């Protein structure tokens, strides 16, 4: 989705610590502080440390299965659902719009 929208991939500390992505993509108080126009928080619970790294984003869009995830208290648009089910629908819409 980042490629399709001309964005950059970011990650949580958990993703970095699990070896899923290089630490240069880590967004958080201890690593990279970012201020994008739109920040997509997919599967991000929204820990205080992560929020410190992205809170100044113009718009925050979140997808999380946990209705009580802290990210929903700060996002502009929140979707309660499984990111593996929601993102394919979003990608389909992006692909149709970009054709």
C-alpha positions as CSV (number, residue, x, y, z in Angstrom):
1,X,0.0,0.0,0.0
2,X,2.9,2.3,0.8
3,X,4.2,1.9,-2.8
4,X,0.8,2.4,-4.4
5,X,0.3,5.7,-2.5
6,X,3.8,6.9,-2.9
7,X,4.5,6.5,0.8
8,X,7.2,5.0,3.0
9,X,6.9,1.9,5.2
10,X,7.1,2.4,8.9
11,X,7.1,-0.1,11.7
12,X,6.5,-0.6,15.4
13,X,9.2,-1.7,17.9
14,X,7.6,-5.2,18.0
15,X,8.0,-5.6,14.3
16,X,11.6,-4.5,14.4
17,X,12.4,-6.7,17.5
18,X,10.7,-9.7,15.8
19,X,13.0,-9.2,12.8
20,X,10.2,-8.5,10.3
21,X,11.7,-5.2,9.2
22,X,14.9,-3.2,9.6
23,X,15.2,-0.8,12.5
24,X,15.5,2.2,10.1
25,X,11.7,1.9,9.6
26,X,11.0,2.0,13.4
27,X,8.6,4.8,14.3
28,X,8.6,5.8,17.9
29,X,10.0,8.0,20.6
30,X,13.2,6.0,20.8
31,X,13.9,6.0,17.0
32,X,12.2,8.0,14.2
33,X,9.7,10.9,14.8
34,X,7.6,11.5,11.7
35,X,5.0,14.0,10.6
36,X,3.3,12.7,7.4
37,X,0.1,14.1,5.9
38,X,-1.5,10.7,6.4
39,X,-0.3,8.0,8.8
40,X,-1.8,4.5,8.4
41,X,-1.6,2.5,11.6
42,X,-2.4,-1.0,10.6
43,X,-2.2,-3.5,13.5
44,X,-0.7,-0.8,15.7
45,X,-2.0,-0.8,19.3
46,X,-0.8,2.7,19.9
47,X,1.6,2.5,22.8
48,X,2.7,5.9,24.3
49,X,6.2,5.4,22.8
50,X,4.8,4.8,19.3
51,X,2.4,7.7,19.6
52,X,5.3,10.0,20.4
53,X,6.8,9.1,17.1
54,X,3.8,9.9,14.9
55,X,1.3,12.0,16.9
56,X,2.0,15.1,14.8
57,X,0.7,13.4,11.6
58,X,-1.9,15.5,9.9
59,X,-4.4,12.5,9.7
60,X,-4.2,9.1,11.4
61,X,-6.0,6.1,9.9
62,X,-6.1,3.0,12.1
63,X,-7.1,-0.6,11.7
64,X,-7.1,-2.9,14.7
65,X,-9.1,-5.9,15.9
66,X,-9.1,-4.5,19.5
67,X,-11.8,-1.9,19.9
68,X,-10.0,-0.7,23.1
69,X,-6.6,-0.2,21.4
70,X,-5.2,3.2,22.4
71,X,-4.7,4.1,18.8
72,X,-8.4,4.7,18.5
73,X,-8.2,7.6,21.0
74,X,-6.0,9.6,18.7
75,X,-6.9,8.5,15.2
76,X,-9.0,10.5,12.7
77,X,-10.5,7.4,11.2
78,X,-10.6,4.1,12.9
79,X,-11.7,0.7,11.6
80,X,-12.3,-2.1,14.0
81,X,-11.4,-5.2,12.0
82,X,-8.8,-7.7,10.9
83,X,-6.2,-5.8,8.8
84,X,-5.8,-9.0,6.7
85,X,-9.4,-8.6,5.7
86,X,-9.7,-4.8,5.5
87,X,-6.4,-4.0,3.6
88,X,-7.3,-6.1,0.5
89,X,-10.5,-4.1,0.1
90,X,-8.5,-0.8,0.5
91,X,-5.9,-2.0,-2.1
92,X,-8.7,-3.0,-4.5
93,X,-10.1,0.6,-4.3
94,X,-6.7,2.2,-4.7
95,X,-5.9,0.0,-7.7
96,X,-9.3,0.9,-9.4
97,X,-8.8,4.6,-8.7
98,X,-5.2,4.6,-10.0
99,X,-6.0,3.0,-13.3
